[in-house]
Amino acid sequence: MINKVNNKVLSSKIGNEAVLMCMEAESYYGLDPVGSRIWELLTESPKTVEEIIDVLLQEYEVDQETCSRDVHSFIDEMISRKLILNESIAA
């Protein structure tokens, strides 16, 4: 599955954190620096969870298991809130 930012979500970066506004849900969300980095990666282009994990492992001092667990949790939460959309990768 490939993940991409929902184009109905507005975002702004403030320092090393991001603020998101979901127009459909009329909700605001604040992301910590790591969540903001994931959001930034997804605004550059759609990515798989594995691609996101690979980047974060290079940029942060974190082990594979922790990074994988945290990224999956973040992506799942963002999908449940409809901030991130995931789609099947075309073969």
Residue pairs with C-beta under 8 A, 6 or more apart in sequence:
1 48
1 49
1 86
1 87
1 88
1 89
2 46
2 47
2 48
2 86
2 87
2 88
2 89
3 42
3 46
3 47
3 48
3 49
3 52
3 75
3 79
3 84
3 85
3 86
4 42
4 45
4 46
4 47
4 84
4 85
4 86
4 87
5 11
5 39
5 42
5 43
5 83
5 84
5 85
6 22
6 82
6 83
6 84
6 85
8 22
8 23
8 24
9 20
9 21
9 22
9 23
9 83
10 20
10 21
10 23
11 18
11 19
11 20
11 21
11 39
11 43
12 18
12 19
13 36
13 40
16 33
16 36
17 30
17 31
17 32
17 33
17 36
18 30
18 31
18 35
18 36
18 39
18 40
19 28
19 29
19 30
19 31
20 28
20 29
20 30
20 31
20 39
20 83
21 27
21 28
21 29
22 28
22 29
22 81
22 82
22 83
24 82
25 81
25 82
27 81
29 81
29 83
31 38
31 39
34 56
34 60
34 70
34 74
35 74
37 56
37 59
38 52
38 56
38 71
38 74
38 75
41 47
41 51
41 52
41 55
42 52
42 84
46 87
48 89
49 68
49 71
49 72
49 75
52 71
52 75
53 64
53 67
53 68
53 71
56 62
56 67
56 71
57 64
57 67
60 67
62 70
75 84
75 86
78 84
79 85
79 86
